[in-house]
Amino acid sequence: MSKRTIRKPEPRKVALHARDVAFDWAGLPLRWIPGEPFASHMINVLHLLLPEGERWFVKTFAEVLPMIKDEKLLEEVLGFIGQEGMHANAHQGVVDYFDANGLDTRELVSEIEHVFQGLLGDRELTGAAREEWLIEKVALIAAIEHMTAFLGNWILNSPGLDAAGADPQMLDLLRWHGAEEVEHRNVAYDLFNHLDGRYHRRVRTYLVAVFGIFFLWIRSTRYMLEHDQTLDEKVRTWFLPGWLAGANKGLLPGFSGIFIPLARYLSPAYHPMHEGSTSQAVAYLAKSPAARAAEGQ
């Protein structure tokens, strides 16, 4: 008679805190998955999008703090702010390394800055109108955080990258970040529900976020491949075939790994607690070289 595996109860939430991680990128190949320029640069897009995006998250949530009436939620939002600020700093280090080593990202980063600081930045609003704009931005952040949560879950469960010989320090950066995205996956959604929570607003802002992220990702991947001066030959691959080829090798999330989680957010019964495993995220953070060093272990 086989023994039945007894699974430990999954903790819904943990106390969030920022981990002061540090990475040394000296000698990092720009194409850190050997022989895979498309997959490397498709993931490298994260380093360009995240610093500006997460600084925008931090600024928005800091401005929303006086509107939060729940003490526990306020504590979680403060933990979220600390983690997102550290994510922005960590990925900025990779961007700086790219700029100094044959991949000038400044033109593209300027475009991304325009999105977050211009289109989604401050407006000359006061009173109720200002609060409504802040809530609109919180709804957009909740939508984006859904995407970062399921991508964080994917990177924690991506043995194809290890098998392909991907750079271990880059994998640690991505998995440390992914684990924290899973760890705090409820916060933005819970904040949106606390401030508003209307289903039609959740769906509308989600569709805007999905379109915007896909546009930026395709545009940025092409830019990275075109501007990588260390490539002997330019990789002239359409985005879709390149993505599918990487997914077939387990180097990128595939269609089902993207579109099924994307669809889940549209359900009226959706909640982020079902994206990934807190236990798995905490377990990775307990063994991550960068996170362990930050905790003095």
KEPA-395791 format. One record per residue: residue number from 1; x, z negated, y negated of N, C-alpha, C in turn. Coordinates in nm, 2 decimals. Example, Ala and Ser with C-alpha at 12.3 -4.5 7.8 and 13.67 -1.06 7.14 Angstrom:
BEGIN
R  1  1.32  -0.78  0.57  1.23  -0.78  0.45  1.32  -0.78  0.33 .
R  2  1.28  -0.71  0.22  1.37  -0.71  0.11  1.29  -0.79  0.00 .
***
This chain:
BEGIN
R  1  0.09  0.00  0.12  0.00  0.00  0.00  0.09  0.00  -0.12 .
R  2  0.07  0.10  -0.21  0.15  0.11  -0.33  0.12  0.00  -0.43 .
R  3  0.22  -0.04  -0.50  0.19  -0.14  -0.61  0.15  -0.07  -0.74 .
R  4  0.05  -0.12  -0.80  0.00  -0.07  -0.92  0.08  -0.12  -1.04 .
R  5  0.12  -0.02  -1.13  0.20  -0.06  -1.24  0.11  -0.13  -1.35 .
R  6  0.15  -0.25  -1.39  0.07  -0.32  -1.49  0.14  -0.30  -1.62 .
R  7  0.07  -0.23  -1.71  0.12  -0.20  -1.84  0.10  -0.32  -1.94 .
R  8  0.20  -0.35  -2.02  0.18  -0.46  -2.12  0.09  -0.41  -2.23 .
R  9  0.01  -0.50  -2.29  -0.08  -0.46  -2.40  0.00  -0.40  -2.51 .
R  10  -0.05  -0.30  -2.57  0.02  -0.23  -2.68  -0.01  -0.30  -2.81 .
R  11  0.10  -0.35  -2.88  0.07  -0.42  -3.01  0.02  -0.32  -3.11 .
R  12  -0.08  -0.35  -3.18  -0.14  -0.26  -3.28  -0.05  -0.25  -3.40 .
R  13  0.01  -0.36  -3.45  0.09  -0.36  -3.57  0.21  -0.45  -3.55 .
R  14  0.31  -0.42  -3.62  0.43  -0.51  -3.62  0.47  -0.54  -3.77 .
R  15  0.54  -0.64  -3.79  0.59  -0.67  -3.93  0.69  -0.56  -3.97 .
R  16  0.66  -0.49  -4.08  0.74  -0.38  -4.12  0.85  -0.43  -4.21 .
R  17  0.97  -0.38  -4.19  1.08  -0.41  -4.28  1.18  -0.29  -4.28 .
R  18  1.24  -0.27  -4.39  1.34  -0.16  -4.40  1.47  -0.20  -4.33 .
R  19  1.53  -0.10  -4.26  1.66  -0.12  -4.20  1.76  -0.04  -4.28 .
R  20  1.86  -0.11  -4.33  1.96  -0.05  -4.42  2.06  0.03  -4.33 .
R  21  2.02  0.14  -4.28  2.11  0.22  -4.19  2.21  0.30  -4.27 .
R  22  2.32  0.34  -4.21  2.42  0.43  -4.27  2.47  0.53  -4.16 .
R  23  2.50  0.65  -4.21  2.55  0.76  -4.12  2.67  0.82  -4.19 .
R  24  2.76  0.86  -4.10  2.88  0.93  -4.15  2.87  1.07  -4.09 .
R  25  2.85  1.17  -4.18  2.83  1.31  -4.14  2.96  1.39  -4.13 .
R  26  3.07  1.33  -4.15  3.20  1.41  -4.15  3.21  1.49  -4.02 .
R  27  3.22  1.62  -4.02  3.24  1.70  -3.90  3.11  1.75  -3.84 .
R  28  3.00  1.71  -3.90  2.87  1.76  -3.84  2.85  1.91  -3.85 .
R  29  2.83  1.98  -3.74  2.80  2.12  -3.75  2.66  2.14  -3.82 .
R  30  2.65  2.24  -3.91  2.52  2.27  -3.97  2.42  2.31  -3.87 .
R  31  2.47  2.37  -3.76  2.38  2.40  -3.65  2.41  2.30  -3.54 .
R  32  2.35  2.19  -3.55  2.39  2.07  -3.47  2.33  2.08  -3.32 .
R  33  2.25  2.18  -3.30  2.21  2.21  -3.16  2.30  2.33  -3.12 .
R  34  2.40  2.31  -3.03  2.49  2.42  -3.00  2.42  2.55  -2.96 .
R  35  2.46  2.66  -3.03  2.41  2.79  -3.00  2.26  2.81  -3.04 .
R  36  2.21  2.72  -3.12  2.07  2.73  -3.16  2.05  2.72  -3.31 .
R  37  2.09  2.83  -3.38  2.07  2.82  -3.53  1.93  2.81  -3.58 .
R  38  1.84  2.88  -3.51  1.70  2.87  -3.56  1.64  2.73  -3.54 .
R  39  1.65  2.68  -3.42  1.60  2.54  -3.39  1.67  2.44  -3.48 .
R  40  1.80  2.45  -3.50  1.87  2.35  -3.58  1.82  2.36  -3.72 .
R  41  1.80  2.48  -3.78  1.76  2.48  -3.92  1.61  2.46  -3.94 .
R  42  1.53  2.49  -3.83  1.39  2.45  -3.85  1.37  2.30  -3.86 .
R  43  1.45  2.22  -3.78  1.45  2.08  -3.79  1.52  2.03  -3.92 .
R  44  1.63  2.10  -3.96  1.70  2.07  -4.08  1.61  2.07  -4.20 .
R  45  1.50  2.15  -4.20  1.41  2.15  -4.31  1.36  2.01  -4.35 .
R  46  1.35  1.92  -4.25  1.31  1.78  -4.27  1.40  1.72  -4.38 .
R  47  1.53  1.75  -4.37  1.62  1.68  -4.47  1.59  1.73  -4.61 .
R  48  1.54  1.84  -4.63  1.51  1.89  -4.76  1.37  1.84  -4.81 .
R  49  1.27  1.84  -4.72  1.14  1.80  -4.76  1.12  1.65  -4.78 .
R  50  1.19  1.57  -4.70  1.16  1.43  -4.69  1.21  1.35  -4.81 .
R  51  1.33  1.37  -4.87  1.37  1.29  -4.98  1.28  1.29  -5.10 .
R  52  1.24  1.41  -5.14  1.14  1.42  -5.25  1.01  1.37  -5.21 .
R  53  0.96  1.41  -5.09  0.83  1.37  -5.05  0.82  1.22  -5.04 .
R  54  0.92  1.15  -4.98  0.91  1.01  -4.96  0.93  0.93  -5.09 .
R  55  1.01  0.99  -5.18  1.02  0.92  -5.31  0.88  0.93  -5.38 .
R  56  0.81  1.04  -5.36  0.67  1.05  -5.41  0.58  0.95  -5.35 .
R  57  0.59  0.93  -5.22  0.51  0.83  -5.15  0.54  0.69  -5.21 .
R  58  0.67  0.66  -5.23  0.70  0.53  -5.28  0.65  0.50  -5.42 .
R  59  0.66  0.60  -5.50  0.61  0.59  -5.64  0.46  0.58  -5.64 .
R  60  0.39  0.66  -5.56  0.24  0.65  -5.56  0.20  0.51  -5.51 .
R  61  0.26  0.47  -5.40  0.21  0.34  -5.34  0.24  0.22  -5.44 .
R  62  0.36  0.23  -5.51  0.39  0.13  -5.60  0.29  0.12  -5.72 .
R  63  0.24  0.23  -5.76  0.14  0.24  -5.86  0.00  0.19  -5.81 .
R  64  -0.02  0.20  -5.68  -0.15  0.16  -5.63  -0.16  0.01  -5.60 .
R  65  -0.04  -0.06  -5.59  -0.04  -0.20  -5.55  -0.14  -0.28  -5.62 .
R  66  -0.17  -0.27  -5.76  -0.27  -0.36  -5.82  -0.41  -0.33  -5.77 .
R  67  -0.43  -0.22  -5.71  -0.57  -0.18  -5.66  -0.60  -0.24  -5.52 .
R  68  -0.50  -0.30  -5.45  -0.51  -0.35  -5.32  -0.57  -0.49  -5.32 .
R  69  -0.68  -0.52  -5.26  -0.74  -0.65  -5.26  -0.72  -0.73  -5.13 .
R  70  -0.67  -0.66  -5.03  -0.64  -0.73  -4.90  -0.50  -0.77  -4.89 .
R  71  -0.48  -0.90  -4.87  -0.34  -0.95  -4.87  -0.25  -0.90  -4.76 .
R  72  -0.31  -0.89  -4.64  -0.24  -0.83  -4.52  -0.20  -0.69  -4.54 .
R  73  -0.30  -0.61  -4.60  -0.27  -0.47  -4.62  -0.16  -0.46  -4.73 .
R  74  -0.16  -0.54  -4.83  -0.06  -0.54  -4.93  0.08  -0.56  -4.87 .
R  75  0.09  -0.66  -4.78  0.22  -0.69  -4.72  0.26  -0.56  -4.64 .
R  76  0.17  -0.49  -4.57  0.21  -0.38  -4.49  0.25  -0.26  -4.59 .
R  77  0.19  -0.25  -4.70  0.22  -0.14  -4.79  0.36  -0.17  -4.85 .
R  78  0.39  -0.29  -4.88  0.53  -0.32  -4.93  0.63  -0.29  -4.82 .
R  79  0.60  -0.32  -4.69  0.70  -0.28  -4.59  0.71  -0.13  -4.57 .
R  80  0.60  -0.06  -4.59  0.60  0.08  -4.59  0.69  0.14  -4.70 .
R  81  0.67  0.09  -4.82  0.75  0.13  -4.93  0.90  0.11  -4.90 .
R  82  0.94  0.00  -4.85  1.08  -0.02  -4.82  1.13  0.07  -4.71 .
R  83  1.06  0.10  -4.61  1.10  0.19  -4.51  1.11  0.34  -4.56 .
R  84  1.01  0.38  -4.64  1.02  0.52  -4.69  1.13  0.54  -4.79 .
R  85  1.16  0.44  -4.87  1.27  0.45  -4.96  1.40  0.47  -4.88 .
R  86  1.42  0.40  -4.77  1.54  0.41  -4.69  1.54  0.55  -4.62 .
R  87  1.43  0.60  -4.58  1.43  0.73  -4.52  1.48  0.84  -4.62 .
R  88  1.43  0.83  -4.74  1.47  0.92  -4.84  1.62  0.92  -4.86 .
R  89  1.68  0.80  -4.87  1.82  0.79  -4.89  1.90  0.85  -4.77 .
R  90  1.85  0.82  -4.65  1.93  0.87  -4.53  1.93  1.02  -4.52 .
R  91  1.81  1.08  -4.55  1.81  1.23  -4.54  1.88  1.29  -4.66 .
R  92  1.88  1.23  -4.77  1.95  1.28  -4.89  2.10  1.29  -4.86 .
R  93  2.15  1.20  -4.78  2.29  1.21  -4.74  2.32  1.34  -4.66 .
R  94  2.23  1.39  -4.58  2.25  1.51  -4.51  2.24  1.63  -4.60 .
R  95  2.15  1.63  -4.70  2.14  1.73  -4.80  2.27  1.74  -4.88 .
R  96  2.33  1.63  -4.92  2.45  1.63  -4.99  2.57  1.69  -4.90 .
R  97  2.56  1.66  -4.78  2.66  1.71  -4.68  2.65  1.86  -4.67 .
R  98  2.52  1.91  -4.66  2.50  2.06  -4.65  2.56  2.12  -4.78 .
R  99  2.52  2.07  -4.89  2.57  2.13  -5.02  2.72  2.14  -5.03 .
R  100  2.79  2.05  -4.97  2.94  2.05  -4.98  3.00  2.13  -4.86 .
R  101  2.92  2.18  -4.77  2.98  2.24  -4.65  2.91  2.37  -4.61 .
R  102  2.89  2.46  -4.71  2.85  2.59  -4.67  2.71  2.62  -4.67 .
R  103  2.62  2.53  -4.72  2.48  2.56  -4.72  2.42  2.50  -4.85 .
R  104  2.42  2.58  -4.96  2.37  2.54  -5.09  2.22  2.53  -5.09 .
R  105  2.17  2.41  -5.10  2.02  2.39  -5.09  1.96  2.37  -5.23 .
R  106  2.04  2.38  -5.33  1.98  2.34  -5.46  1.86  2.42  -5.51 .
R  107  1.86  2.55  -5.49  1.75  2.63  -5.53  1.62  2.59  -5.46 .
R  108  1.63  2.57  -5.33  1.51  2.53  -5.25  1.47  2.39  -5.29 .
R  109  1.56  2.30  -5.30  1.53  2.16  -5.34  1.46  2.16  -5.47 .
R  110  1.50  2.24  -5.57  1.43  2.25  -5.70  1.29  2.29  -5.68 .
R  111  1.26  2.38  -5.59  1.12  2.42  -5.56  1.04  2.31  -5.51 .
R  112  1.10  2.23  -5.41  1.03  2.12  -5.35  1.01  2.01  -5.46 .
R  113  1.10  1.99  -5.54  1.09  1.89  -5.65  0.97  1.93  -5.74 .
R  114  0.95  2.06  -5.77  0.84  2.10  -5.85  0.70  2.07  -5.78 .
R  115  0.70  2.08  -5.65  0.57  2.04  -5.58  0.54  1.90  -5.60 .
R  116  0.64  1.81  -5.57  0.61  1.67  -5.57  0.61  1.60  -5.72 .
R  117  0.70  1.65  -5.80  0.71  1.59  -5.93  0.62  1.66  -6.03 .
R  118  0.59  1.79  -6.01  0.51  1.87  -6.10  0.36  1.88  -6.05 .
R  119  0.33  1.95  -5.95  0.20  1.97  -5.90  0.13  1.84  -5.86 .
R  120  0.21  1.75  -5.80  0.15  1.62  -5.75  0.20  1.50  -5.83 .
R  121  0.26  1.53  -5.94  0.31  1.42  -6.02  0.21  1.35  -6.11 .
R  122  0.27  1.28  -6.21  0.18  1.21  -6.31  0.10  1.30  -6.39 .
R  123  -0.02  1.26  -6.43  -0.10  1.33  -6.52  -0.14  1.24  -6.64 .
R  124  -0.18  1.30  -6.75  -0.21  1.22  -6.86  -0.36  1.17  -6.85 .
R  125  -0.37  1.07  -6.76  -0.50  1.02  -6.73  -0.50  0.86  -6.75 .
R  126  -0.61  0.81  -6.78  -0.63  0.67  -6.79  -0.76  0.62  -6.72 .
R  127  -0.76  0.49  -6.70  -0.89  0.43  -6.65  -0.93  0.48  -6.51 .
R  128  -1.06  0.51  -6.50  -1.11  0.55  -6.37  -1.05  0.69  -6.33 .
R  129  -1.03  0.78  -6.42  -0.97  0.91  -6.39  -0.83  0.89  -6.33 .
R  130  -0.75  0.80  -6.38  -0.62  0.78  -6.33  -0.63  0.72  -6.18 .
R  131  -0.72  0.62  -6.16  -0.74  0.57  -6.03  -0.78  0.67  -5.93 .
R  132  -0.87  0.76  -5.97  -0.92  0.87  -5.88  -0.80  0.96  -5.84 .
R  133  -0.71  0.99  -5.93  -0.60  1.08  -5.90  -0.50  1.00  -5.81 .
R  134  -0.48  0.87  -5.83  -0.40  0.79  -5.74  -0.46  0.79  -5.60 .
R  135  -0.59  0.78  -5.59  -0.66  0.77  -5.45  -0.65  0.91  -5.39 .
R  136  -0.66  1.02  -5.47  -0.64  1.15  -5.41  -0.50  1.17  -5.35 .
R  137  -0.40  1.11  -5.42  -0.26  1.12  -5.37  -0.25  1.04  -5.24 .
R  138  -0.31  0.92  -5.24  -0.31  0.84  -5.12  -0.37  0.91  -5.00 .
R  139  -0.48  0.98  -5.03  -0.54  1.06  -4.92  -0.45  1.17  -4.87 .
R  140  -0.38  1.24  -4.96  -0.28  1.34  -4.92  -0.16  1.27  -4.84 .
R  141  -0.12  1.15  -4.88  -0.01  1.08  -4.80  -0.06  1.04  -4.67 .
R  142  -0.18  1.00  -4.66  -0.24  0.96  -4.52  -0.24  1.08  -4.43 .
R  143  -0.27  1.20  -4.49  -0.27  1.32  -4.41  -0.13  1.36  -4.36 .
R  144  -0.03  1.35  -4.45  0.10  1.38  -4.42  0.16  1.28  -4.32 .
R  145  0.12  1.15  -4.34  0.17  1.05  -4.24  0.12  1.07  -4.10 .
R  146  0.00  1.13  -4.09  -0.05  1.17  -3.96  0.05  1.27  -3.89 .
R  147  0.09  1.36  -3.97  0.19  1.46  -3.92  0.32  1.40  -3.89 .
R  148  0.37  1.32  -3.97  0.50  1.25  -3.94  0.49  1.16  -3.82 .
R  149  0.37  1.10  -3.80  0.35  1.01  -3.68  0.36  1.09  -3.55 .
R  150  0.29  1.21  -3.54  0.30  1.28  -3.42  0.43  1.35  -3.40 .
R  151  0.49  1.39  -3.51  0.63  1.45  -3.50  0.73  1.34  -3.46 .
R  152  0.71  1.22  -3.51  0.79  1.10  -3.47  0.78  1.07  -3.32 .
R  153  0.66  1.08  -3.27  0.63  1.06  -3.13  0.70  1.17  -3.05 .
R  154  0.70  1.29  -3.10  0.76  1.40  -3.03  0.91  1.38  -3.02 .
R  155  0.98  1.35  -3.13  1.12  1.33  -3.13  1.17  1.22  -3.04 .
R  156  1.08  1.12  -3.02  1.12  1.01  -2.93  1.11  1.05  -2.79 .
R  157  1.04  1.16  -2.76  1.02  1.21  -2.63  1.06  1.35  -2.61 .
R  158  1.19  1.38  -2.65  1.24  1.52  -2.65  1.37  1.53  -2.58 .
R  159  1.37  1.51  -2.45  1.49  1.52  -2.37  1.56  1.65  -2.37 .
R  160  1.49  1.76  -2.41  1.55  1.89  -2.42  1.66  1.89  -2.52 .
R  161  1.65  1.82  -2.63  1.76  1.81  -2.73  1.89  1.75  -2.67 .
R  162  1.87  1.64  -2.59  1.99  1.58  -2.53  2.05  1.67  -2.43 .
R  163  1.97  1.74  -2.35  2.02  1.83  -2.25  2.09  1.95  -2.32 .
R  164  2.05  1.99  -2.44  2.12  2.10  -2.51  2.25  2.06  -2.58 .
R  165  2.28  1.93  -2.57  2.40  1.89  -2.64  2.39  1.86  -2.78 .
R  166  2.27  1.83  -2.83  2.25  1.81  -2.98  2.34  1.69  -3.02 .
R  167  2.38  1.70  -3.15  2.47  1.60  -3.21  2.41  1.46  -3.20 .
R  168  2.47  1.37  -3.14  2.41  1.24  -3.11  2.38  1.16  -3.24 .
R  169  2.46  1.17  -3.34  2.43  1.10  -3.46  2.31  1.16  -3.53 .
R  170  2.29  1.29  -3.53  2.17  1.35  -3.59  2.05  1.31  -3.51 .
R  171  2.06  1.31  -3.38  1.95  1.26  -3.30  1.91  1.12  -3.33 .
R  172  2.01  1.03  -3.35  1.98  0.89  -3.39  1.91  0.89  -3.52 .
R  173  1.95  0.96  -3.62  1.88  0.97  -3.75  1.74  1.01  -3.73 .
R  174  1.71  1.12  -3.66  1.58  1.16  -3.64  1.49  1.07  -3.56 .
R  175  1.55  1.01  -3.46  1.47  0.91  -3.37  1.45  0.78  -3.44 .
R  176  1.55  0.73  -3.52  1.53  0.61  -3.60  1.41  0.63  -3.69 .
R  177  1.42  0.75  -3.76  1.31  0.78  -3.86  1.18  0.80  -3.78 .
R  178  1.18  0.87  -3.67  1.06  0.89  -3.60  1.00  0.76  -3.55 .
R  179  1.08  0.67  -3.50  1.03  0.54  -3.45  0.97  0.46  -3.57 .
R  180  1.03  0.47  -3.68  0.96  0.39  -3.80  0.84  0.46  -3.84 .
R  181  0.83  0.59  -3.83  0.70  0.66  -3.86  0.59  0.62  -3.76 .
R  182  0.62  0.60  -3.64  0.53  0.55  -3.54  0.50  0.41  -3.57 .
R  183  0.60  0.33  -3.61  0.58  0.19  -3.63  0.48  0.16  -3.75 .
R  184  0.49  0.25  -3.85  0.40  0.22  -3.97  0.29  0.33  -3.98 .
R  185  0.26  0.39  -3.87  0.16  0.50  -3.88  0.02  0.47  -3.93 .
R  186  -0.02  0.34  -3.92  -0.15  0.30  -3.97  -0.16  0.28  -4.12 .
R  187  -0.05  0.26  -4.19  -0.05  0.20  -4.32  -0.12  0.29  -4.42 .
R  188  -0.08  0.42  -4.43  -0.14  0.50  -4.53  -0.29  0.53  -4.51 .
R  189  -0.32  0.54  -4.38  -0.46  0.57  -4.34  -0.55  0.44  -4.38 .
R  190  -0.49  0.32  -4.34  -0.57  0.20  -4.37  -0.58  0.18  -4.53 .
R  191  -0.48  0.22  -4.60  -0.48  0.21  -4.75  -0.59  0.30  -4.80 .
R  192  -0.59  0.43  -4.75  -0.70  0.52  -4.80  -0.84  0.47  -4.77 .
R  193  -0.86  0.41  -4.65  -0.99  0.36  -4.61  -1.02  0.24  -4.70 .
R  194  -0.92  0.16  -4.74  -0.94  0.04  -4.83  -0.99  0.09  -4.97 .
R  195  -0.93  0.20  -5.01  -0.96  0.24  -5.15  -1.08  0.34  -5.16 .
R  196  -1.10  0.41  -5.05  -1.21  0.51  -5.06  -1.27  0.53  -4.92 .
R  197  -1.20  0.61  -4.83  -1.24  0.63  -4.69  -1.34  0.73  -4.67 .
R  198  -1.39  0.81  -4.77  -1.49  0.91  -4.74  -1.43  1.02  -4.65 .
R  199  -1.51  1.06  -4.55  -1.47  1.16  -4.45  -1.44  1.29  -4.52 .
R  200  -1.53  1.34  -4.61  -1.51  1.47  -4.67  -1.38  1.48  -4.75 .
R  201  -1.35  1.36  -4.81  -1.22  1.36  -4.89  -1.10  1.36  -4.79 .
R  202  -1.11  1.29  -4.68  -1.00  1.29  -4.58  -0.98  1.43  -4.53 .
R  203  -1.08  1.50  -4.50  -1.07  1.64  -4.44  -1.02  1.73  -4.55 .
R  204  -1.07  1.73  -4.67  -1.03  1.82  -4.77  -0.88  1.81  -4.80 .
R  205  -0.84  1.68  -4.82  -0.70  1.66  -4.86  -0.61  1.70  -4.74 .
R  206  -0.66  1.68  -4.62  -0.58  1.71  -4.50  -0.56  1.86  -4.49 .
R  207  -0.66  1.94  -4.51  -0.64  2.09  -4.51  -0.54  2.13  -4.61 .
R  208  -0.55  2.07  -4.73  -0.45  2.11  -4.83  -0.31  2.07  -4.79 .
R  209  -0.29  1.95  -4.73  -0.16  1.91  -4.69  -0.11  1.99  -4.57 .
R  210  -0.19  2.03  -4.48  -0.15  2.11  -4.36  -0.10  2.25  -4.41 .
R  211  -0.18  2.31  -4.50  -0.14  2.44  -4.55  -0.01  2.43  -4.63 .
R  212  0.00  2.33  -4.72  0.12  2.31  -4.80  0.25  2.29  -4.71 .
R  213  0.24  2.20  -4.61  0.35  2.17  -4.52  0.39  2.30  -4.45 .
R  214  0.30  2.37  -4.39  0.33  2.49  -4.31  0.40  2.59  -4.40 .
R  215  0.35  2.61  -4.52  0.41  2.71  -4.61  0.55  2.67  -4.65 .
R  216  0.57  2.54  -4.68  0.71  2.50  -4.72  0.80  2.50  -4.60 .
R  217  0.75  2.48  -4.48  0.84  2.48  -4.36  0.89  2.62  -4.33 .
R  218  0.79  2.71  -4.33  0.83  2.85  -4.30  0.93  2.90  -4.41 .
R  219  0.89  2.88  -4.54  0.98  2.92  -4.65  1.12  2.86  -4.64 .
R  220  1.12  2.73  -4.60  1.25  2.66  -4.60  1.34  2.70  -4.48 .
R  221  1.28  2.72  -4.37  1.35  2.77  -4.25  1.42  2.90  -4.28 .
R  222  1.35  2.99  -4.34  1.41  3.12  -4.37  1.52  3.11  -4.47 .
R  223  1.50  3.02  -4.57  1.60  3.00  -4.67  1.73  2.94  -4.61 .
R  224  1.71  2.85  -4.52  1.83  2.78  -4.45  1.91  2.89  -4.37 .
R  225  1.84  2.97  -4.30  1.91  3.07  -4.22  1.98  3.17  -4.31 .
R  226  1.92  3.21  -4.42  1.97  3.31  -4.51  2.09  3.26  -4.59 .
R  227  2.10  3.13  -4.61  2.20  3.07  -4.70  2.31  3.00  -4.63 .
R  228  2.30  2.99  -4.49  2.41  2.92  -4.42  2.53  3.01  -4.41 .
R  229  2.63  2.98  -4.49  2.75  3.07  -4.50  2.84  3.05  -4.38 .
R  230  2.81  2.96  -4.29  2.90  2.94  -4.17  2.85  3.03  -4.06 .
R  231  2.73  3.10  -4.07  2.69  3.19  -3.97  2.77  3.32  -3.97 .
R  232  2.82  3.36  -3.86  2.89  3.49  -3.86  2.79  3.61  -3.88 .
R  233  2.67  3.60  -3.83  2.57  3.70  -3.85  2.44  3.63  -3.89 .
R  234  2.37  3.69  -3.98  2.24  3.63  -4.02  2.14  3.64  -3.90 .
R  235  2.07  3.53  -3.88  1.97  3.53  -3.78  1.84  3.59  -3.84 .
R  236  1.81  3.71  -3.80  1.69  3.78  -3.85  1.57  3.77  -3.75 .
R  237  1.52  3.65  -3.74  1.41  3.62  -3.64  1.29  3.58  -3.72 .
R  238  1.17  3.65  -3.69  1.05  3.60  -3.75  1.02  3.46  -3.71 .
R  239  0.95  3.39  -3.80  0.94  3.24  -3.77  0.87  3.22  -3.64 .
R  240  0.76  3.29  -3.61  0.68  3.26  -3.49  0.76  3.28  -3.36 .
R  241  0.83  3.39  -3.34  0.91  3.41  -3.22  1.02  3.30  -3.21 .
R  242  1.08  3.27  -3.32  1.19  3.17  -3.32  1.14  3.04  -3.28 .
R  243  1.03  3.00  -3.34  0.96  2.87  -3.30  0.93  2.87  -3.16 .
R  244  0.86  2.97  -3.10  0.82  2.97  -2.96  0.94  2.96  -2.87 .
R  245  1.05  3.04  -2.91  1.17  3.03  -2.82  1.23  2.89  -2.82 .
R  246  1.24  2.83  -2.93  1.29  2.69  -2.93  1.20  2.59  -2.86 .
R  247  1.07  2.61  -2.87  0.97  2.53  -2.80  0.98  2.54  -2.65 .
R  248  1.00  2.67  -2.60  1.02  2.69  -2.46  1.14  2.62  -2.40 .
R  249  1.24  2.60  -2.48  1.36  2.53  -2.44  1.35  2.38  -2.46 .
R  250  1.24  2.33  -2.51  1.22  2.19  -2.54  1.29  2.14  -2.66 .
R  251  1.33  2.23  -2.75  1.41  2.19  -2.87  1.32  2.17  -2.99 .
R  252  1.20  2.22  -2.98  1.10  2.21  -3.09  0.96  2.18  -3.03 .
R  253  0.88  2.11  -3.10  0.74  2.09  -3.05  0.67  2.23  -3.04 .
R  254  0.60  2.25  -2.93  0.52  2.37  -2.91  0.39  2.37  -2.97 .
R  255  0.31  2.48  -2.94  0.18  2.49  -3.00  0.09  2.37  -2.97 .
R  256  0.09  2.33  -2.84  0.00  2.22  -2.81  0.05  2.09  -2.87 .
R  257  0.18  2.08  -2.89  0.24  1.96  -2.95  0.21  1.95  -3.10 .
R  258  0.17  2.06  -3.16  0.14  2.07  -3.30  -0.01  2.07  -3.33 .
R  259  -0.08  2.17  -3.27  -0.22  2.19  -3.30  -0.32  2.10  -3.24 .
R  260  -0.29  2.04  -3.12  -0.38  1.94  -3.07  -0.37  1.81  -3.15 .
R  261  -0.25  1.76  -3.19  -0.25  1.64  -3.28  -0.31  1.68  -3.42 .
R  262  -0.28  1.80  -3.47  -0.34  1.84  -3.60  -0.49  1.82  -3.59 .
R  263  -0.56  1.87  -3.48  -0.70  1.87  -3.47  -0.76  1.73  -3.46 .
R  264  -0.68  1.64  -3.41  -0.73  1.50  -3.39  -0.77  1.44  -3.52 .
R  265  -0.70  1.47  -3.63  -0.73  1.41  -3.76  -0.87  1.44  -3.81 .
R  266  -0.92  1.55  -3.76  -1.05  1.60  -3.81  -1.17  1.52  -3.75 .
R  267  -1.14  1.45  -3.64  -1.25  1.37  -3.58  -1.29  1.25  -3.66 .
R  268  -1.42  1.23  -3.68  -1.47  1.11  -3.75  -1.42  0.98  -3.69 .
R  269  -1.39  0.98  -3.56  -1.34  0.86  -3.50  -1.19  0.84  -3.50 .
R  270  -1.12  0.93  -3.57  -0.98  0.93  -3.57  -0.92  0.79  -3.62 .
R  271  -0.82  0.75  -3.56  -0.73  0.64  -3.61  -0.59  0.66  -3.57 .
R  272  -0.49  0.63  -3.66  -0.35  0.66  -3.63  -0.30  0.58  -3.51 .
R  273  -0.36  0.47  -3.48  -0.31  0.38  -3.37  -0.29  0.46  -3.24 .
R  274  -0.36  0.57  -3.22  -0.35  0.65  -3.10  -0.24  0.75  -3.10 .
R  275  -0.17  0.76  -3.21  -0.05  0.85  -3.22  0.07  0.77  -3.18 .
R  276  0.13  0.80  -3.06  0.25  0.74  -3.02  0.23  0.59  -2.97 .
R  277  0.34  0.53  -2.94  0.34  0.40  -2.89  0.43  0.30  -2.97 .
R  278  0.37  0.20  -3.02  0.45  0.10  -3.10  0.56  0.04  -3.01 .
R  279  0.52  0.01  -2.88  0.62  -0.05  -2.79  0.74  0.04  -2.78 .
R  280  0.72  0.17  -2.76  0.83  0.27  -2.75  0.91  0.28  -2.87 .
R  281  0.84  0.28  -2.99  0.91  0.28  -3.12  1.00  0.16  -3.13 .
R  282  0.95  0.04  -3.11  1.03  -0.08  -3.12  1.14  -0.08  -3.02 .
R  283  1.12  -0.03  -2.90  1.23  -0.03  -2.80  1.34  0.06  -2.85 .
R  284  1.31  0.18  -2.91  1.41  0.26  -2.96  1.49  0.20  -3.07 .
R  285  1.42  0.14  -3.16  1.48  0.07  -3.27  1.58  -0.04  -3.23 .
R  286  1.55  -0.10  -3.11  1.63  -0.21  -3.06  1.76  -0.15  -3.00 .
R  287  1.77  -0.02  -2.97  1.89  0.03  -2.92  1.95  0.14  -3.00 .
R  288  1.89  0.18  -3.11  1.94  0.28  -3.20  2.08  0.23  -3.26 .
R  289  2.19  0.31  -3.25  2.31  0.26  -3.31  2.30  0.23  -3.45 .
R  290  2.24  0.32  -3.53  2.23  0.29  -3.68  2.14  0.17  -3.71 .
R  291  2.03  0.16  -3.64  1.94  0.04  -3.66  2.01  -0.09  -3.62 .
R  292  2.08  -0.09  -3.51  2.15  -0.21  -3.46  2.26  -0.25  -3.56 .
R  293  2.33  -0.15  -3.61  2.44  -0.18  -3.71  2.38  -0.24  -3.83 .
R  294  2.26  -0.18  -3.88  2.19  -0.24  -4.00  2.15  -0.38  -3.98 .
R  295  2.12  -0.42  -3.85  2.07  -0.55  -3.82  2.18  -0.65  -3.79 .
R  296  2.31  -0.59  -3.80  2.43  -0.68  -3.77  2.45  -0.70  -3.62 .
R  297  2.40  -0.61  -3.54  2.42  -0.63  -3.39  2.53  -0.55  -3.34 .
***
